[in-house]
C-alpha cells in the first residue's frame, strides 16, 4: 500500500504511512497513519499517532486521535481530518485526507506522480511544530525543515519518509 504525503506544494509517495525525524543518527516517529476514511465503508475515519512538540517546546503525544498526556492541547477530528489545536484554537498540526477529486486538482507534477504511483490515499499535512530536534513548518506553499525549503517537488521512494537535518529522505 502506498501513501502520498502532500506537504506544501510537494508530494512524497512512500510505501508506509509513517514520517520519521532523524537527527544525529537517532530516529523518532513523528506521525503514523493508523487508519483512513473509505467512502464505501461506514464507520471508517482517518486516525493518527503523533509525537511532536509545539514551537514553545511543549510535548504533544497523540495515540489513535487522543491526547495521551494531560495537556492543554485538544484534538479535533472528523472522518477525513485530525487537527491538534493550541488553547487559543490555532493549529499545531493538521492532517487531512484528500478525496480523489481534490488530490487530482493539485499541481501537474503532483498529479503525474499520483497517476504513476497510484497511492491508496493522499494526505495533506500543515502545521508548525518540532520533533526529533527538527523544526517543521508545513504551509500551503512550502515545506521547511529547519532552514531547508521545498516547493513544487514530487518524488516517490521505496522507504519511509524521513525528515533529517539535511532535508527529506525517501
C-alpha positions in Angstrom: 0.0 0.0 0.0 1.4 3.4 -0.9 0.7 6.8 0.8 1.1 10.2 -0.8 2.0 12.9 1.8 1.2 16.3 0.3 3.2 19.0 2.3 3.2 22.5 1.0 3.3 22.2 -2.8 5.4 19.0 -2.6 4.3 15.3 -2.7 6.2 12.4 -1.2 4.9 8.9 -2.2 6.1 6.1 0.1 5.1 2.6 0.9 4.1 3.3 4.6 2.0 5.8 6.4 4.9 6.9 8.6 7.0 10.0 8.8 10.2 9.9 10.9 12.5 12.6 12.1 16.2 11.7 12.1 18.8 13.9 13.9 22.3 12.9 14.9 21.6 9.3 13.9 18.6 9.0 16.2 15.2 8.3 14.7 11.9 9.4 16.1 8.5 8.7 14.6 6.6 12.0 14.1 3.4 10.7 12.5 1.8 7.4 11.8 -1.4 6.9 9.8 -3.4 4.2 11.7 -6.4 4.1 9.5 -8.0 6.0 6.6 -11.5 7.0 5.7 -13.3 4.9 3.0 -16.4 6.3 1.2 -17.9 2.8 0.9 -17.2 1.6 4.5 -19.4 3.2 7.2 -17.7 4.0 10.4 -14.2 4.4 9.0 -12.2 7.6 9.7 -8.7 9.0 9.5 -6.8 8.1 12.7 -3.2 9.0 13.6 -0.5 8.7 16.1 1.8 11.7 16.6 4.7 12.6 18.8 5.6 16.3 18.4 6.2 19.5 20.3 4.8 22.9 19.7 7.3 25.7 18.8 7.5 26.5 22.6 8.7 23.0 23.3 5.5 21.6 24.9 5.2 17.9 24.2 2.1 16.6 22.4 1.6 12.8 22.1 -1.4 11.6 20.2 -2.5 7.9 20.1 -5.4 7.0 17.9 -6.5 10.6 17.7 -6.5 11.0 21.5 -4.1 13.2 23.5 -2.1 10.7 25.7 -0.7 13.1 28.3 -2.8 15.6 30.3 -2.3 18.6 28.1 -3.7 22.0 27.2 -3.9 20.9 23.6 -7.0 19.5 22.1 -7.7 17.2 19.1 -10.5 17.9 16.7 -11.4 15.0 14.4 -13.7 14.3 11.5 -14.0 11.4 9.1 -11.2 12.9 7.0 -9.1 15.1 9.2 -7.3 15.4 12.6 -6.3 18.8 14.0 -4.1 19.4 17.0 -5.0 22.8 18.5 -3.5 25.1 21.0 -5.7 26.5 23.8 -6.3 29.6 21.7 -7.6 27.4 18.8 -4.7 27.9 16.5 -3.4 24.8 14.7 -0.2 23.0 15.6 -0.8 20.1 13.2 -3.5 19.4 10.7 -3.6 16.1 8.9 -6.3 15.9 6.1 -7.1 13.0 3.9 -7.9 14.4 0.4 -10.7 12.9 -1.7 -9.7 11.7 -5.2 -11.1 14.9 -6.8 -9.1 17.2 -4.6 -6.0 15.1 -5.0 -6.3 15.2 -8.8 -6.7 19.0 -8.7 -3.2 19.6 -7.3 -0.3 20.8 -9.4 0.5 18.8 -12.5 3.8 17.5 -11.2 2.0 16.0 -8.2 -0.9 14.6 -10.1 1.5 13.0 -12.5 3.3 11.2 -9.6 -0.1 10.2 -8.2 -1.2 8.7 -11.5 2.1 6.8 -12.0 2.4 5.5 -8.4 -1.3 5.0 -7.5 -1.2 5.6 -3.8 -4.1 4.3 -1.7 -4.5 7.8 -0.2 -3.3 11.3 -0.4 -2.7 13.0 3.0 -2.2 16.8 3.2 -0.2 17.9 6.2 0.1 21.5 7.5 1.4 22.9 10.8 4.2 24.4 12.7 5.9 22.0 15.2 9.1 20.3 16.3 10.1 16.7 16.5 13.4 15.0 17.0 15.2 18.3 17.3 13.9 19.5 13.9 11.6 22.5 13.3 9.0 21.6 10.7 6.9 24.3 9.1 4.3 23.0 6.6 2.4 25.8 4.9 0.2 25.8 1.8 3.1 26.9 -0.4 6.2 25.4 1.2 7.7 22.8 3.5 10.5 23.9 5.7 12.7 21.5 7.7 14.9 23.8 9.8 16.1 26.2 7.1 15.7 23.9 4.1 12.7 24.8 2.0 10.8 22.6 -0.5 8.3 23.7 -3.1 6.8 22.1 -6.3 8.6 18.9 -5.6 7.2 15.4 -6.3 9.1 12.2 -5.6 8.3 8.5 -4.9 10.5 6.3 -2.8 10.9 2.8 -1.5 11.5 3.6 2.1 9.8 5.6 4.9 9.5 9.4 4.6 12.3 10.8 6.8 13.0 14.4 7.7 16.6 15.0 8.6 19.0 17.9 9.3 19.9 17.8 5.6 16.4 17.6 4.3 14.0 15.0 3.1 15.0 11.4 2.5 12.8 8.7 1.0 
